[in-house]
Amino acid sequence: MALHKISRLVLRRAFVLLAFGLAVVVLVSNAAVVGQQSKSGVLRIGTSGILTTQKTGKEESALESLKSFIKEETGMDNDILRQKSWRELTDKLAKGELDLGVYQGFEYAWAQEKQSDLKPLAVAVNVYSYPVAYVVTNRTNKAQSFRDLQGQSLAIPATGQRFLNLYVERETPAAKKPLDSFFSKITRPEEIEDALDDTVDGVVQAMVVDRAALEAFKRRKPARFKNLKEVAHSQPFPPPLVAYYGKNLDDATLERLRAGLLEANRKEKGETLLTLFRFTGFILPPSDFDNVLAETRKTYPPPTQGKAE
């Protein structure tokens, strides 16, 4: 199946970090060099988890189609290896069992504190360098803070932006209630704009959404945007990123990988993939990146090992 025939909806519902990992390989400009440097002869990319809990036939088909596309475009074999958690991903990178790791930004903050040799290759951004979670309601809603949302319904987009879940989950204990008992109902819509429309219309009482999507809604539907109000927002989160460990790959290979990622939005195929995965491009870590990592660890410490992550 050609890439342009793969359903965008299927891709969004398929393993989001897994797809991100596949995109990383496609965006490398010279795969031959990378293939030579991988100890196994195959570029091994680990991901820190999945968005959905079950594989479907369509999801498997989409992943196989993308892997075939990579093989056709680059001439190299690749393994996309889903790990149980960010902890396992980090451990295997440190042992040299993986060449690259794809992390949610907050997971990288947790991992890098324990493994200082874990370094960012490039970060994936959607308009802004750092994503921010916003909780919005209809303007007529009486809620003035997160705590005021108790007993109301909440929409959390099923888009793979796991920092949205993290923000809501950590704010709810601050309100002294478990997530499922704090809100009357939690929905997970696949289309952000439709969910924002539902919030305007009162179909759902509140929604958590990232800053870039909220700004896009404001541009597309300014009149309807005026019927929304902000109830709460998070501090900036680190963005998703590609990481490497120590000297698992040599400097020349890392530079070529990095250059391919940074130039992705200048290439037609790279731009298409970025659009599918809700990114506008890859950038180098900003100058205050370490500060954002530290603040993330302070506000959102990692869960106790063994608990759901």
C-alpha positions as CSV (number, residue, x, y, z in Angstrom):
1,M,0.0,0.0,0.0
2,A,1.4,3.4,-0.9
3,L,1.9,5.9,1.9
4,H,-0.7,8.4,0.7
5,K,-3.4,5.6,0.8
6,I,-2.9,4.9,4.5
7,S,-5.8,6.3,6.4
8,R,-4.8,9.2,8.6
9,L,-7.3,8.1,11.2
10,V,-5.7,4.7,11.3
11,L,-2.3,6.2,11.7
12,R,-3.4,8.4,14.6
13,R,-5.1,5.4,16.3
14,A,-2.1,3.2,15.6
15,F,0.8,3.2,18.0
16,V,1.7,6.9,18.0
17,L,5.2,6.6,19.4
18,L,5.8,3.6,17.2
19,A,4.9,5.6,14.1
20,F,7.0,8.5,15.3
21,G,10.0,6.0,15.5
22,L,9.3,4.9,11.9
23,A,9.2,8.5,10.7
24,V,12.6,9.1,12.3
25,V,14.1,6.5,10.0
26,V,12.4,7.8,6.9
27,L,13.7,11.3,7.6
28,V,17.4,10.3,7.7
29,S,19.1,11.6,4.6
30,N,21.8,8.9,4.2
31,A,20.8,5.5,5.6
32,A,23.8,3.7,4.3
33,V,26.1,5.4,6.9
34,V,23.6,4.6,9.7
35,G,23.3,1.0,8.7
36,Q,27.1,0.6,8.8
37,Q,27.3,2.0,12.3
38,S,24.6,-0.1,13.9
39,K,26.2,-3.1,15.6
40,S,23.6,-5.5,14.3
41,G,23.5,-4.1,10.8
42,V,19.9,-3.1,11.4
43,L,18.9,0.3,12.9
44,R,17.2,-0.6,16.2
45,I,14.7,2.0,17.4
46,G,13.0,1.6,20.7
47,T,9.8,3.4,21.8
48,S,8.6,3.9,25.3
49,G,5.0,2.6,24.9
50,I,1.8,2.7,22.9
51,L,-1.3,4.8,23.0
52,T,-3.8,2.0,22.4
53,T,-4.0,-1.2,24.4
54,Q,-4.9,-3.6,21.5
55,K,-3.5,-4.2,18.1
56,T,-6.0,-4.3,15.2
57,G,-5.6,-5.7,11.7
58,K,-5.6,-2.2,10.3
59,E,-3.0,-0.9,12.7
60,E,-0.7,-3.8,11.9
61,S,-1.2,-3.2,8.2
62,A,-0.4,0.4,8.6
63,L,2.9,-0.3,10.4
64,E,3.9,-3.0,7.9
65,S,3.2,-0.5,5.1
66,L,5.4,2.1,6.7
67,K,8.2,-0.3,7.3
68,S,8.1,-1.4,3.7
69,F,8.1,2.3,2.6
70,I,11.3,2.8,4.7
71,K,12.9,-0.2,3.1
72,E,12.0,1.1,-0.4
73,E,13.2,4.6,0.3
74,T,16.4,3.9,2.2
75,G,17.5,0.4,1.2
76,M,18.0,-0.5,4.9
77,D,16.3,-2.8,7.3
78,N,14.9,-1.5,10.5
79,D,13.5,-2.8,13.7
80,I,10.9,-0.9,15.7
81,L,11.0,-2.3,19.1
82,R,8.2,-1.4,21.6
83,Q,9.4,-1.4,25.2
84,K,7.2,-2.0,28.2
85,S,8.1,1.5,29.6
86,W,10.5,4.3,29.5
87,R,12.6,2.5,32.1
88,E,13.1,-0.5,29.9
89,L,13.9,1.7,26.9
90,T,16.5,3.6,28.9
91,D,18.1,0.4,30.2
92,K,18.4,-1.1,26.8
93,L,19.9,2.0,25.3
94,A,22.5,2.1,28.1
95,K,23.3,-1.6,27.4
96,G,23.7,-0.9,23.7
97,E,20.8,-3.1,22.8
98,L,19.1,-0.2,21.0
99,D,20.6,2.5,18.8
100,L,18.0,5.2,19.2
101,G,15.1,5.9,21.6
102,V,11.9,7.8,21.1
103,Y,10.5,9.3,24.3
104,Q,7.7,11.5,25.4
105,G,9.4,14.6,26.7
106,F,8.4,14.1,30.4
107,E,9.7,10.5,30.2
108,Y,13.0,11.7,28.9
109,A,13.2,14.1,31.8
110,W,12.8,11.2,34.2
111,A,15.2,9.0,32.3
112,Q,18.0,11.6,31.9
113,E,18.1,12.2,35.6
114,K,19.2,8.6,36.1
115,Q,21.4,8.3,33.0
116,S,23.4,11.4,32.3
117,D,24.9,9.8,29.1
118,L,21.4,9.9,27.6
119,K,21.4,12.8,25.2
120,P,18.7,14.4,22.9
121,L,19.4,14.1,19.2
122,A,16.6,16.4,18.1
123,V,13.2,17.4,19.6
124,A,9.9,17.3,17.7
125,V,7.8,20.4,17.9
126,N,4.3,21.5,16.9
127,V,4.6,25.2,16.3
128,Y,5.9,25.9,19.8
129,S,9.2,24.7,21.3
130,Y,7.3,23.5,24.4
131,P,3.8,22.1,24.6
132,V,1.4,23.4,27.2
133,A,-1.8,21.8,28.3
134,Y,-4.9,24.0,28.6
135,V,-8.2,23.1,30.2
136,V,-11.1,24.9,28.6
137,T,-14.9,25.1,29.1
138,N,-17.8,26.9,27.6
139,R,-17.7,30.6,28.6
140,T,-20.9,30.1,30.6
141,N,-19.4,27.4,32.8
142,K,-19.1,28.6,36.4
143,A,-15.8,26.8,36.9
144,Q,-12.9,29.1,37.7
145,S,-10.2,26.5,38.6
146,F,-9.4,22.9,38.0
147,R,-11.1,21.9,41.3
148,D,-14.3,23.5,40.2
149,L,-14.6,20.9,37.4
150,Q,-15.5,18.1,39.9
151,G,-18.5,16.2,38.7
152,Q,-18.3,17.5,35.2
153,S,-17.4,15.6,32.0
154,L,-13.9,15.9,30.4
155,A,-12.6,15.2,27.0
156,I,-8.9,14.1,26.6
157,P,-7.9,13.8,22.9
158,A,-6.7,10.4,21.8
159,T,-3.8,11.8,19.9
160,G,-0.8,10.3,21.6
161,Q,-0.1,13.6,23.5
162,R,0.4,11.8,26.8
163,F,1.5,15.0,28.6
164,L,-2.2,15.9,28.5
165,N,-3.0,12.8,30.5
166,L,-0.2,13.4,32.9
167,Y,-1.3,16.9,33.6
168,V,-4.9,15.9,34.3
169,E,-3.9,12.8,36.4
170,R,-1.5,14.8,38.6
171,E,-3.9,17.7,39.0
172,T,-6.7,15.4,40.1
173,P,-4.9,14.1,43.3
174,A,-4.3,17.8,44.1
175,A,-8.0,18.1,44.1
176,K,-8.1,15.1,46.5
177,K,-10.1,12.8,44.2
178,P,-9.1,9.9,41.9
179,L,-9.4,10.7,38.2
180,D,-12.4,8.5,37.5
181,S,-14.3,9.7,40.5
182,F,-13.5,13.4,40.1
183,F,-15.0,13.7,36.7
184,S,-18.5,12.4,35.9
185,K,-17.4,11.1,32.5
186,I,-14.1,11.0,30.5
187,T,-14.2,10.8,26.7
188,R,-11.3,10.3,24.3
189,P,-12.1,11.9,21.0
190,E,-9.9,11.4,18.0
191,E,-10.6,14.7,16.3
192,I,-9.5,17.8,18.3
193,E,-11.5,20.4,16.4
194,D,-14.7,18.4,16.7
195,A,-14.1,18.0,20.4
196,L,-13.6,21.7,20.9
197,D,-16.8,22.3,19.0
198,D,-18.5,19.9,21.4
199,T,-17.1,21.9,24.3
200,V,-18.5,25.1,22.8
201,D,-21.9,23.4,22.4
202,G,-21.9,21.9,25.8
203,V,-21.9,18.3,24.6
204,V,-18.9,17.9,26.9
205,Q,-18.3,20.3,29.8
206,A,-14.5,20.6,29.7
207,M,-11.6,19.6,27.5
208,V,-7.8,19.4,27.9
209,V,-6.0,20.5,24.8
210,D,-2.5,21.5,23.8
211,R,-1.6,25.1,23.0
212,A,-1.0,24.6,19.3
213,A,-4.3,22.9,18.7
214,L,-6.2,25.6,20.6
215,E,-4.5,28.4,18.6
216,A,-5.4,26.6,15.4
217,F,-9.0,26.5,16.5
218,K,-8.9,30.2,17.2
219,R,-7.6,30.9,13.7
220,R,-10.1,28.6,12.0
221,K,-13.2,29.5,14.0
222,P,-12.7,32.8,15.8
223,A,-16.3,33.3,16.6
224,R,-16.7,29.9,18.2
225,F,-13.4,30.3,20.0
226,K,-14.8,33.4,21.8
227,N,-17.3,31.0,23.5
228,L,-14.5,29.2,25.2
229,K,-12.7,30.2,28.4
230,E,-9.5,28.9,30.0
231,V,-9.9,27.3,33.4
232,A,-6.3,26.1,34.0
233,H,-3.1,25.5,32.2
234,S,0.2,23.6,32.8
235,Q,3.7,24.7,32.9
236,P,5.7,24.0,29.6
237,F,6.5,20.3,29.1
238,P,9.5,19.0,27.2
239,P,8.5,18.0,23.7
240,P,8.8,14.4,22.3
241,L,12.3,13.6,21.2
242,V,14.8,11.2,19.7
243,A,17.6,10.3,22.1
244,Y,20.9,8.3,21.9
245,Y,23.2,7.0,24.5
246,G,26.9,7.5,24.9
247,K,29.0,6.2,22.0
248,N,26.5,3.6,20.7
249,L,26.6,5.6,17.4
250,D,29.7,7.5,16.3
251,D,29.8,11.3,16.0
252,A,29.6,11.3,12.2
253,T,26.5,9.1,12.2
254,L,24.8,11.2,14.8
255,E,25.5,14.3,12.9
256,R,24.0,12.8,9.7
257,L,21.0,11.6,11.6
258,R,20.5,15.0,13.2
259,A,20.9,16.9,9.9
260,G,18.2,14.6,8.3
261,L,15.8,15.4,11.1
262,L,16.4,19.1,11.2
263,E,15.8,19.4,7.4
264,A,12.7,17.2,7.3
265,N,10.2,20.0,6.9
266,R,12.1,21.2,3.8
267,K,11.4,17.9,2.0
268,E,8.1,16.8,0.6
269,K,8.0,13.4,2.1
270,G,9.3,14.6,5.4
271,E,6.7,17.3,5.5
272,T,4.0,14.8,4.8
273,L,5.1,12.6,7.7
274,L,5.4,15.5,10.1
275,T,1.9,16.5,9.2
276,L,0.6,13.0,9.9
277,F,2.2,12.8,13.3
278,R,1.1,16.4,14.3
279,F,4.6,17.9,14.2
280,T,5.8,21.0,12.3
281,G,9.5,20.1,12.5
282,F,12.5,19.0,14.4
283,I,14.8,21.4,16.2
284,L,17.8,21.4,18.4
285,P,17.0,21.5,22.1
286,P,16.4,25.2,23.1
287,S,18.9,26.9,25.4
288,D,16.6,26.5,28.4
289,F,15.9,22.8,27.8
290,D,17.7,21.6,30.9
291,N,15.7,24.1,33.0
292,V,12.4,22.7,31.6
293,L,13.6,19.2,32.3
294,A,14.4,20.1,35.9
295,E,11.0,21.8,36.4
296,T,9.2,18.8,34.9
297,R,10.9,16.5,37.3
298,K,10.1,18.8,40.2
299,T,6.4,19.2,39.4
300,Y,5.8,15.8,37.9
301,P,8.1,13.3,39.6
302,P,8.2,9.8,38.0
303,P,5.7,7.2,39.3
304,T,6.9,4.6,41.7
305,Q,8.5,1.7,39.8
306,G,6.0,-1.0,39.2
307,K,3.0,1.3,39.0
308,A,1.3,2.1,35.6
309,E,3.4,4.5,33.5
